[in-house]
């Protein structure tokens, strides 16, 4: 995957310097709805997926789940 990463969201194109920046821009619900087309600098389509991570809550007494967007380079 070559940077920059571009995201086409129904005709609105955003450019990001890294995959991490692009991941933080996208919302999981919109990824599930197929609202984004993500490409790298060479125009190759990148796969976008949702991962679920457990995070500590309230000083680690409980755990919660957070859904995050990940760009997968195949």
C-alpha positions as CSV (number, residue, x, y, z in Angstrom):
1,X,0.0,0.0,0.0
2,X,1.5,3.3,-1.1
3,X,0.5,6.6,0.4
4,X,-1.3,8.9,0.1
5,X,-4.6,7.1,0.7
6,X,-7.7,8.5,-1.0
7,X,-11.3,8.0,0.2
8,X,-14.2,8.5,-2.2
9,X,-17.4,9.1,-0.3
10,X,-20.2,9.5,-2.8
11,X,-18.2,11.8,-4.9
12,X,-16.4,13.7,-2.1
13,X,-12.7,12.8,-2.2
14,X,-10.4,13.1,0.8
15,X,-6.7,12.5,0.7
16,X,-4.7,11.2,3.8
17,X,-1.0,11.0,4.3
18,X,-1.2,7.6,6.1
19,X,-3.5,4.6,6.5
20,X,-4.0,5.5,10.2
21,X,-5.3,8.9,9.4
22,X,-7.7,7.5,6.8
23,X,-8.9,4.8,9.3
24,X,-9.7,7.5,11.9
25,X,-11.7,9.5,9.4
26,X,-14.1,6.7,8.5
27,X,-17.1,5.7,10.6
28,X,-17.8,1.9,11.2
29,X,-21.5,2.3,10.3
30,X,-20.6,3.9,7.0
31,X,-18.1,1.2,6.2
32,X,-20.8,-1.4,6.8
33,X,-23.1,0.5,4.4
34,X,-20.4,0.5,1.7
35,X,-20.2,4.3,1.6
36,X,-16.4,4.5,1.0
37,X,-14.1,3.5,-1.9
38,X,-10.6,3.5,-0.7
39,X,-7.5,3.5,-3.0
40,X,-3.8,4.0,-2.6
41,X,-1.4,6.2,-4.6
42,X,-1.3,3.7,-7.4
43,X,-5.1,3.6,-7.7
44,X,-5.3,0.1,-6.2
45,X,-8.6,-0.6,-4.3
46,X,-8.0,-1.3,-0.6
47,X,-10.2,-3.5,1.5
48,X,-11.8,-1.7,4.5
49,X,-13.0,-3.8,7.5
50,X,-14.3,-3.4,11.0
51,X,-12.4,-4.9,14.0
52,X,-13.7,-5.2,17.5
53,X,-11.3,-4.5,20.3
54,X,-11.8,-4.9,24.0
55,X,-10.7,-1.8,26.0
56,X,-10.5,-1.3,29.8
57,X,-13.2,0.9,31.4
58,X,-13.2,2.6,34.7
59,X,-9.6,2.0,35.8
60,X,-9.7,-1.5,34.3
61,X,-12.6,-2.8,36.4
62,X,-14.7,-3.6,33.4
63,X,-14.1,-4.2,29.7
64,X,-15.9,-2.7,26.8
65,X,-15.9,-3.3,23.1
66,X,-15.0,-0.7,20.6
67,X,-15.4,-1.0,16.8
68,X,-12.6,0.4,14.7
69,X,-12.0,0.7,11.0
70,X,-9.0,-1.0,9.5
71,X,-7.6,-0.8,6.0
72,X,-6.3,-4.1,4.8
73,X,-3.6,-4.3,2.1
74,X,-4.0,-7.5,0.1
